[in-house]
Amino acid sequence: MELAVRWAVVHVLCLVSMTVATPALAASEPARRPKITRYMVVVTGGELLAGAYADGHTYFLTRTLRPLGLECAGSMGVDDKRADLVAALGFAAGRADLILVTGGLGPTTNDITREALSEFTGVELKEHPDVLGALARRFGTTPEKLGANLRRQTKVPVGGTYLKNGNGTAVGLVFEAKDHVIVALPGPPRELQTLVRNELVPFLSRRFGTRLPGCALTLRFVGLGQSQIDQQLSDRVTMPPDVIVNSQFGGGRVDFTFSLPDDTPENRQRLEELKQAIVKCLGDNIYGEGDTTLEEYVIALLKKRGETLALVEIGSDGALIAALNGAGEAHQVITGAYVAPTETALRRLLSGRERWSSDMTDIAQRAADVTGSAWVLVTGPVRQEEGRGRYLEVALRRADGRVDRWRQSVWGSAEMAGSRVSTYLLDQLRRRLRDGVSNAAGLLDPLGLRDHRRGIDRGRKVAHGTQNVPQPREDRTGGEDFAADDADQ
């Protein structure tokens, strides 16, 4: 299709390389499969194209919708320009029955999605009294006193419908065109993800006949590559033929989701038994299930032990404290974080003077004295060594005063290196913290992290240590493999 409108930047992502979804075993007879609904994702935002933020929406949408019988035909990123979005819609409409557009529903002049979709479909927009009333109540005023910019968000497609947004002011919009359906979703992840689960999934079931969520189990791995986990499962776990296996990876972490189409007590029990079998052979590399993050698990272990942590970062550029700050209750166990560009600057932070030992053990002890923390994790500056590549020195002071030291390899772009290094260091901390927590080794969620979540979820198709730190090597399947490199410890 030839596009007459200039594209600022459009990238089409090949989703196959990032998502693996196959039946565990082929059934002896081919089962009847429901009609597959194909969809395209159009992600709006100039900041995404400038590299300021990564596109997390495509990842979330594909892992949520695939188990429901929907197939993603591709994902595109476009600038916040009306002409660019209209051109992208024309491209997407030729490839899918359903188009999901994210972002651009806010009250500012840059939020052009609503008007662009109206132009493309020829469907008029009109204020909806229920949306207007809800918005007025949210701001504690009357509809007449709402500003014109806010009232833009109450316009919905005439003859279409809208999807309620429980976490924000911009409702989702459904445009019914002749040959396809376009759904506009709010951009903030917290709003989009809740709206998709609570509103979009039931709508798609009514409109396209997609199956409602069955039950699924997500296990989250660290320290092993995607292909290694897959091989271990194949060799050591008997996988029921009707279980669908999905996997996602990134930043040194791998998620495997095992799902069944129907949410029944029997299927839940089957997934529970499957979980126990997987834990038995791979439990040391499982840090959580469901939505539990590695950072949440580390914070919970510290709380369980009644101990605290301080961070001292040079080579990791603050990646550790940034990751941990995103976990709830981090402020209760992190007593301090020192981030400096050089060793000299770090010495000034810790002691107020430049002349002071740069030995990693001394730095860890000094940080423990200053902050009163039981645990201290220190990353030195990134260094280059001929024949070995880049590395940084790491020191981890334990609660009993012992200090573990090793060299951590650093590779890849700055963003990728920071993510991987953060994962590996947090995994080392996780493994040591488990030693002092009863019933932690080999068990999932021993600390009650899933107080409001279930490892075997309904409607939540979520696809995501020892002193030897695993080091990655290229995996030609598209994932990451890890091989022990004792010289780096």
C-alpha positions as a printed Julia matrix, in Angstrom:
489×3 Matrix{Float64}:
   0.0     0.0    0.0
   1.42    3.34  -0.98
   1.11    6.02   1.68
   0.76    9.57   0.47
   1.39   11.08   3.86
   4.94   11.55   5.11
   5.8     9.24   7.96
   7.9    10.7   10.73
   9.07    7.27  11.75
   7.22    3.99  11.53
   8.68    0.76  12.71
   7.06   -2.61  12.33
   8.09   -5.03  15.0
   8.42   -8.72  14.33
   6.69  -10.2   17.31
   7.62  -13.78  16.54
  11.22  -13.33  17.68
  10.18  -12.05  21.09
   7.29  -14.37  21.86
   7.32  -18.13  21.63
   3.94  -19.79  21.95
   3.55  -23.45  21.08
   1.5   -26.35  22.37
   3.67  -28.46  24.6
   2.99  -31.57  22.51
   1.01  -32.09  19.36
  -2.27  -33.88  19.98
  -2.76  -37.17  18.25
  -5.72  -35.69  16.37
  -5.98  -32.05  15.28
  -8.4   -30.21  17.53
 -10.97  -27.82  16.13
  -9.74  -24.29  16.68
 -11.87  -21.17  16.9
 -11.54  -18.48  14.29
  -8.41  -16.41  14.91
  -8.96  -12.66  15.17
  -5.95  -10.73  13.89
  -5.11   -7.32  15.29
  -2.56   -4.55  14.8
  -1.09   -2.33  17.5
  -0.4     1.34  16.77
   1.62    3.01  19.54
   1.64    6.81  19.44
   4.22    9.1   21.01
   7.12   11.16  19.75
   9.05   10.36  22.93
   9.04    6.67  21.98
  10.49    7.4   18.56
  13.14    9.62  20.14
  14.28    6.74  22.34
  13.22    8.41  25.6
  10.97    5.49  26.54
  10.62    1.88  25.48
   7.35    0.53  24.06
   5.9    -1.61  26.83
   2.35   -1.56  25.45
   2.96   -4.07  22.64
   4.57   -6.47  25.1
   1.63   -6.25  27.49
  -1.07   -6.46  24.83
   0.41   -9.46  23.03
   0.99  -11.49  26.17
  -2.52  -10.65  27.43
  -4.48  -11.24  24.24
  -2.74  -14.25  22.7
  -4.13  -16.78  25.21
  -7.61  -15.5   24.32
  -7.22  -16.59  20.71
  -6.14  -13.27  19.18
  -3.15  -13.06  16.87
  -1.01   -9.95  16.55
  -0.2    -9.13  12.92
   2.31   -6.42  13.86
   3.05   -3.3   15.88
   3.81    0.22  14.64
   5.09    3.34  16.34
   4.08    6.8   15.05
   4.59   10.4   16.05
   1.91   12.55  17.71
   0.86   13.95  14.35
  -2.6    13.56  12.95
  -1.52   12.84   9.37
   0.98   10.2   10.5
  -1.6     8.43  12.64
  -4.19    8.44   9.84
  -1.61    6.94   7.47
  -0.72    4.26  10.02
  -4.39    3.38  10.42
  -4.68    2.91   6.66
  -1.73    0.54   6.74
  -3.08   -1.42   9.7
  -6.63   -1.65   8.34
  -5.39   -3.68   5.4
  -3.89   -6.32   7.66
  -6.25   -6.88  10.57
  -9.89   -6.8   11.65
  -9.01   -5.12  14.92
  -6.71   -2.13  15.48
  -5.56   -1.12  18.96
  -4.23    2.45  19.27
  -2.46    3.51  22.46
  -1.99    7.03  23.76
  -3.12   10.48  22.66
  -6.44   10.61  24.54
  -5.46   13.28  27.06
  -6.63   16.9   27.32
  -3.67   18.64  25.63
  -3.35   19.84  22.04
  -0.79   17.07  21.39
  -3.43   14.44  22.14
  -4.76   13.94  18.61
  -5.84   10.28  18.62
  -9.53   10.96  19.17
  -9.82   13.36  16.23
  -7.57   11.28  13.95
  -9.72    8.18  14.45
 -12.86   10.19  13.8
 -11.35   11.49  10.55
 -10.22    8.05   9.43
 -13.5     6.24  10.16
 -15.88    9.08   9.32
 -17.55    8.52  12.7
 -18.63   11.69  14.49
 -17.63   12.45  18.09
 -20.11   13.68  20.66
 -20.09   14.35  24.38
 -21.51   11.45  26.33
 -23.57   12.54  29.36
 -22.45    9.63  31.53
 -18.76   10.26  30.79
 -19.25   13.99  31.39
 -20.97   13.36  34.72
 -18.28   10.94  35.88
 -15.53   13.41  34.98
 -17.27   16.24  36.86
 -17.62   14.05  39.94
 -13.96   13.1   39.73
 -12.97   16.76  39.96
 -15.65   17.62  42.52
 -17.41   20.14  40.32
 -20.31   20.49  37.9
 -20.12   19.75  34.17
 -20.56   23.43  33.38
 -17.41   24.34  35.3
 -15.15   21.8   33.56
 -12.59   23.37  31.24
 -12.88   22.89  27.49
  -9.68   20.81  27.46
 -11.1    18.34  29.99
 -14.46   18.17  28.22
 -12.65   16.91  25.1
 -12.19   13.68  26.97
 -15.95   13.17  27.27
 -16.43   12.87  23.5
 -17.09    9.33  22.29
 -17.91    7.87  18.85
 -21.53    8.26  17.82
 -22.93    4.79  17.31
 -19.87    3.27  18.97
 -19.13    2.78  22.62
 -16.55    3.57  25.28
 -14.57    1.59  27.85
 -14.47    2.82  31.43
 -11.13    3.93  32.85
 -10.98    3.29  36.57
  -7.53    4.86  37.0
  -7.73    8.02  34.89
  -9.85   10.6   33.12
  -9.57    9.35  29.51
 -12.02    6.58  28.64
 -11.23    4.04  25.95
 -13.01    4.58  22.63
 -14.49    2.0   20.25
 -14.95    3.0   16.6
 -17.05    0.58  14.56
 -16.06    0.9   10.87
 -17.38   -1.13   7.93
 -14.63   -3.74   7.82
 -12.81   -3.33  11.09
 -12.98   -2.15  14.69
 -10.59    0.43  16.12
 -10.11    0.71  19.88
  -8.25    3.66  21.38
  -6.61    3.05  24.76
  -5.09    5.57  27.21
  -1.3     5.83  27.22
  -0.31    5.59  30.91
   0.48    1.89  31.62
  -1.45    1.83  34.89
  -4.58    3.03  33.1
  -4.15    0.96  29.95
  -3.46   -2.35  31.66
  -6.39   -2.14  34.06
  -8.74   -1.04  31.28
  -7.61   -3.91  29.04
  -8.21   -6.53  31.71
 -11.5    -5.17  33.04
 -13.13   -3.67  29.93
 -11.42   -4.63  26.66
 -11.22   -8.39  27.2
 -14.99   -8.76  27.89
 -15.75   -6.45  24.94
 -13.65   -8.56  22.58
 -15.45  -11.69  23.76
 -18.81  -10.11  22.93
 -17.73   -8.51  19.67
 -15.43  -11.15  18.16
 -16.39  -14.27  20.07
 -12.92  -14.63  21.57
 -12.74  -16.91  24.53
 -12.65  -15.41  27.98
  -9.51  -15.93  30.04
  -9.06  -19.45  31.3
  -6.44  -20.13  33.96
  -2.72  -19.6   33.7
   0.44  -20.04  35.72
   3.4   -17.71  35.23
   6.82  -18.61  36.64
   9.62  -16.04  36.59
  13.22  -17.19  36.1
  16.65  -15.67  36.48
  20.13  -17.12  35.88
  19.08  -19.32  32.97
  18.4   -18.45  29.34
  15.13  -18.98  27.55
  16.38  -21.94  25.51
  18.0   -23.55  28.57
  14.74  -23.42  30.49
  12.85  -24.78  27.51
  15.3   -27.68  27.22
  15.08  -28.47  30.94
  11.29  -28.51  30.75
  11.42  -30.79  27.73
  13.86  -33.21  29.37
  12.61  -33.29  32.94
   8.92  -32.3   33.08
   5.98  -34.18  31.59
   3.95  -31.45  29.92
   0.24  -32.15  29.33
  -0.55  -31.89  25.62
  -3.3   -29.28  26.05
  -1.16  -26.84  28.03
  -0.09  -23.82  25.98
   3.4   -22.55  26.81
   4.37  -18.9   26.23
   7.72  -17.32  27.09
   9.06  -13.78  27.25
  12.55  -12.56  28.08
  14.42   -9.35  28.66
  17.14   -7.88  30.84
  18.39  -11.27  32.0
  14.95  -12.42  33.18
  12.64  -14.97  31.58
   8.92  -15.55  32.14
   7.17  -18.79  31.21
   3.38  -18.9   31.21
   1.44  -22.17  31.15
  -2.24  -21.81  30.32
  -5.4   -23.85  29.86
  -8.44  -22.5   28.01
 -11.06  -23.17  30.7
 -10.98  -21.87  34.26
 -12.14  -24.89  36.24
 -11.07  -26.31  39.62
  -9.68  -29.34  37.8
  -7.52  -27.2   35.51
  -6.3   -25.11  38.42
  -5.24  -28.27  40.22
  -3.46  -29.51  37.1
  -1.48  -26.28  36.87
  -0.64  -26.47  40.57
   0.77  -29.97  40.05
   2.71  -28.75  37.02
   4.14  -25.92  39.11
   5.39  -28.33  41.75
   7.08  -30.47  39.1
   8.84  -27.42  37.61
   9.91  -26.12  41.02
  11.39  -29.49  41.81
  13.86  -29.31  38.93
  14.29  -25.54  38.41
  13.28  -23.99  41.73
  16.67  -22.42  42.42
  16.24  -20.21  39.37
  12.64  -19.2   40.05
  12.28  -15.91  41.9
   8.51  -15.51  41.71
   5.23  -16.23  40.05
   2.42  -14.12  38.65
   3.4   -10.46  38.75
   6.0   -10.7   41.53
   9.18   -8.88  40.49
  12.75   -9.68  41.48
  12.94   -6.33  43.24
   9.79   -7.06  45.27
  11.18  -10.43  46.28
  14.48   -8.93  47.49
  12.65   -6.24  49.48
  10.37   -8.86  51.04
  13.33  -11.04  52.02
  14.99   -8.1   53.77
  11.76   -7.33  55.64
  11.37  -10.97  56.64
  14.88  -10.98  58.06
  14.38   -7.61  59.77
  17.49   -6.23  58.06
  18.37   -3.26  55.88
  20.37   -2.54  52.74
  22.6     0.28  51.54
  23.77    0.72  47.94
  27.0     2.26  46.69
  27.12    2.6   42.91
  29.71    3.82  40.43
  29.75    1.47  37.46
  26.05    0.58  37.65
  25.07    4.26  37.31
  22.25    4.09  39.86
  20.49    1.19  38.1
  20.12   -0.75  41.35
  18.46    1.97  43.4
  16.28    2.93  40.44
  15.06   -0.67  40.14
  14.47   -1.16  43.86
  12.69    2.16  44.27
   9.98    0.85  41.97
   9.14   -1.91  44.44
   6.63   -1.19  47.16
   7.93   -0.7   50.7
  11.53   -0.21  49.51
  11.81    2.81  51.82
  11.37    0.53  54.82
  14.55   -1.47  54.2
  16.87    0.77  52.12
  18.77    3.08  54.44
  20.84    4.91  51.84
  22.05    4.97  48.26
  25.26    6.61  47.07
  25.66    7.09  43.33
  28.81    8.75  41.99
  30.53    8.99  38.6
  34.04    8.36  39.97
  35.81    6.87  42.98
  36.97   10.35  44.02
  33.4    11.65  44.06
  32.32    8.59  46.0
  34.94    9.13  48.69
  33.68   12.68  49.13
  30.15   11.39  49.59
  31.09    8.8   52.19
  33.8    10.55  54.14
  33.91   14.2   53.11
  37.49   13.9   51.93
  39.22   12.62  48.82
  42.03   10.69  50.49
  40.49    7.5   51.64
  40.87    3.84  50.8
  39.37    2.77  47.48
  39.44   -0.9   48.43
  35.99   -2.36  47.79
  35.86   -4.1   51.16
  36.7    -0.84  52.96
  34.04    1.03  50.98
  31.42   -1.55  51.92
  32.36   -1.33  55.6
  32.4     2.46  55.52
  28.9     2.52  54.0
  27.69    0.09  56.67
  29.08    2.37  59.39
  27.55    5.51  57.89
  24.09    4.06  57.22
  23.84    1.42  59.92
  22.82   -1.14  57.29
  23.3    -4.85  57.76
  23.82   -5.4   54.02
  25.8    -3.23  51.62
  26.15   -3.75  47.86
  28.99   -1.88  46.15
  29.73   -1.6   42.41
  33.07   -0.15  41.35
  33.84    1.72  38.13
  33.66   -0.04  34.78
  37.14   -1.12  33.7
  38.58   -2.55  30.51
  40.99   -5.46  30.51
  42.69   -6.78  27.4
  41.27  -10.11  26.35
  38.44   -9.94  28.88
  36.33   -6.97  27.85
  34.62   -4.6   30.25
  33.87   -5.46  33.84
  33.13   -3.89  37.19
  34.19   -5.04  40.63
  31.44   -5.92  43.09
  31.51   -6.2   46.86
  28.6    -7.48  48.93
  28.79   -7.1   52.68
  26.62   -9.6   54.51
  24.83   -9.04  57.79
  27.48  -11.07  59.63
  30.26   -8.8   58.36
  31.64  -11.13  55.69
  32.32   -9.5   52.33
  31.93  -11.39  49.04
  33.8    -9.96  46.06
  33.73  -10.77  42.35
  34.1    -9.28  38.91
  30.96   -8.75  36.87
  31.21   -8.64  33.09
  29.55   -5.69  31.34
  28.49   -5.86  27.7
  26.02   -4.37  25.27
  24.58   -0.87  25.07
  24.46    1.28  28.19
  20.73    0.67  28.72
  20.97   -3.08  28.13
  24.09   -3.41  30.27
  22.47   -1.53  33.15
  19.39   -3.74  33.05
  21.37   -6.99  32.94
  23.87   -5.98  35.6
  21.04   -4.91  37.88
  19.34   -8.28  37.39
  22.47  -10.35  38.09
  23.42   -8.37  41.19
  19.92   -8.52  42.62
  19.89  -12.26  41.97
  23.13  -12.67  43.92
  21.6   -10.71  46.77
  18.42  -12.81  46.59
  20.34  -16.07  46.88
  22.27  -14.93  49.94
  19.24  -13.45  51.66
  17.3   -16.72  51.26
  19.84  -18.53  53.43
  18.47  -16.9   56.54
  14.76  -17.26  55.79
  13.04  -20.46  56.81
  11.19  -22.29  54.03
  12.52  -19.89  51.35
  14.75  -22.19  49.33
  12.97  -23.94  46.5
   9.56  -22.5   47.34
   7.58  -19.89  45.47
   6.19  -16.94  47.37
   7.22  -18.04  50.87
   6.77  -14.47  52.06
   3.18  -13.91  51.02
   4.04  -11.66  48.09
   0.85  -12.75  46.37
  -1.42  -11.43  49.08
  -3.66   -9.9   46.44
  -2.48  -11.96  43.47
  -2.78  -15.6   42.53
  -0.02  -17.6   40.93
  -2.68  -19.41  38.94
  -4.63  -16.45  37.67
  -7.99  -15.98  36.11
  -7.95  -13.3   33.48
  -4.3   -12.44  34.01
  -2.28  -13.96  31.18
   1.09  -12.66  32.26
   3.75  -13.89  30.01
   7.68  -12.97  31.93
  21.78  -17.15  42.48
  25.41  -19.21  44.53
  28.38  -17.13  44.15
  29.0   -17.96  40.51
  27.36  -15.27  38.43
  26.08  -16.64  35.1
  27.36  -14.79  32.04
  25.39  -14.63  28.79
  26.37  -15.83  25.38
  24.52  -15.53  22.13
  21.54  -17.82  21.7
  20.59  -18.35  18.05
  16.98  -19.05  18.98
  16.57  -15.36  19.73
  16.78  -15.65  23.5
  19.68  -15.37  25.93
  21.78  -18.31  27.05
  24.09  -18.2   30.05
  27.35  -19.95  30.63
  29.31  -19.89  33.86
  32.51  -17.88  33.59
  34.45  -18.65  36.73
  37.22  -16.27  35.77
  34.79  -13.41  36.3
  33.89  -14.28  39.86
